[in-house]
Amino acid sequence: MCNSEEISFAEYIIRFWEDSHPANKKTLEVTSDTQSVTISELKASTRYTVDVQAWTKVGAGLRTEGRFESGLQARRKEMRIGISRQQLHEGTKRIAVEAESARREA
């Protein structure tokens, strides 16, 4: 007999902050079908921490955390992060951070 249940995520809570200012966390809330999020208004050459937490109908899961440094160019003011349900379910300590700045449609 199998006791496993399919986990149904309701939403993700994404927090990010400059490593030098951990008290100044910014928060994004996205729906469960979101696979990537663009973090905007980053400072050039700055180290950031980002964490993702999945919420289900029974409550919050563990936070998954990652770190990155924004680019040298002042125009790189946003970064895209990937959200993997499998990683969040397995409780890994990594999230995907794309090194390229997100493109904007004109």
N, C-alpha and C positions, 0 to 999 in steps of 0.2 A: 504494500500500500504506500502510495506516495503522498507526502504531506505538503508538497510545494504548491505555492500559489503564484499566479502571475501578478507582478507588481504593476500597479497603474499609477504613474506619476501624474500629479495635478499641475505642478509648476516647478520652476527652478528659481532660486534666489541667488543672484550673482553679486558679490561684493568685490570692490577693488580699491586700492589705496597706494600712495607712495610709501615706499619702505621707510623713508625718513619722517613720515607723518602718519603713523598707524591709527591715530585717533580720528583721522579725517576719512572715514570709509564712505564710499558712494555705493548705492544699492540699485540693482536692476531686477525687476521681476519679469519673467518670460513664461510663456505657456509651455506645456510639456512636449509639444511637437517641434519646438525650436531645436535646431541642430548646431547653430553657430550664432554668436552675438558680436557686434562691433562695439568696442569700448572707445568712446570719443573723448576729445579734449585732453589728450595726454601731453605732458611736457617732454621736450627733447632731452635725450641722454639721462633719463630718470629710471630708477629701478622701481618696479611695481610688484605687488602681490595681488593675486586674484583668487577668490574661492567660489565654489559652486556648491549649492545644497539643494537636493531634490526634496520635494514635499509630496506626500501621498495623502490619501484620505485618513490615515491613522497618525500622521505627524511627519516630522522632519527626519531626514536621513543624515548621515555623517557628512561633514564638509570635506570637499576635495580641493586641495590648494596647489597653486603653481606660482612661479615667479618669472619675470621677464624684464628686460631693459628696453625702453623705447629707443628709437633710432636717433642718429645724430642730426638729421635734417629737421629743421623746425616745422616743415610741412607735414611730417608724419605725426599726426595728432590723434590717430585712432589705431586700434589693434583688434583683430578678430580672434575670438576664442571658440574652440569646438567643444561641444557637450556630448559625451558618450554615455548612454544609459548603462551599458555593460560596465564601464569603469566605475560609475557611481554605485551600481548595485554591488560590485565586488569590493568596494571600499578602497580602491587604489588611491594613492596620494598624488596622482598626476592628472593634469588636464592638458588638452592640446592648445597651444598658443601659436598662431601663424605668424611667421617673422615678417611677412610683407604687410604693408599698410593696406587697409581696405580701399577699394576703388569707389569713386562716386560717379554716378551717372549724371551727365550734364543735361 
